[in-house]
């Protein structure tokens, strides 16, 4: 159930990333509240990817899915 909630939030964030040639893939949702994602496309090599991960992706997920403690890039 948690994984579906996270996917739902990612589907809202994804168009913003795709507009700039990037994307995000959900890798894992752990029971301890850690979400693992992979940034792809233009996001994978972007120097701003850490800010995108924390300020856009993690913030959006934690806002809508309070069980999530953090989002990590793999």
C-alpha positions, -999 to 999 in steps of 0.1 A, spaced: 0 0 0 28 24 9 45 17 -24 13 26 -43 11 59 -24 47 68 -33 41 59 -69 11 82 -70 32 111 -57 60 103 -82 34 104 -110 27 140 -101 64 150 -99 74 131 -130 61 156 -156 82 184 -141 113 162 -145 104 150 -180 99 186 -192 137 190 -187 146 156 -202 148 137 -169 128 112 -150 126 93 -117 121 55 -111 110 40 -78 135 13 -68 123 4 -33 101 14 -4 115 0 29 95 -7 60 116 18 80 102 46 58 131 50 35 123 54 -2 150 46 -28 147 62 -62 169 64 -94 171 96 -113 174 90 -151 178 109 -183 191 145 -179 186 142 -141 212 114 -137 241 137 -145 227 171 -135 247 190 -109 213 201 -94 200 166 -90 206 166 -52 185 197 -48 158 182 -71 158 150 -50 154 168 -17 134 199 -26 110 184 -52 108 147 -48 114 141 -11 93 171 0 64 161 -22 65 125 -10 68 133 27 39 158 24 15 133 10 29 101 26 39 110 62 51 75 68 81 82 46 111 94 66 136 100 38 142 96 1 176 84 -11 191 82 -46 206 49 -58 
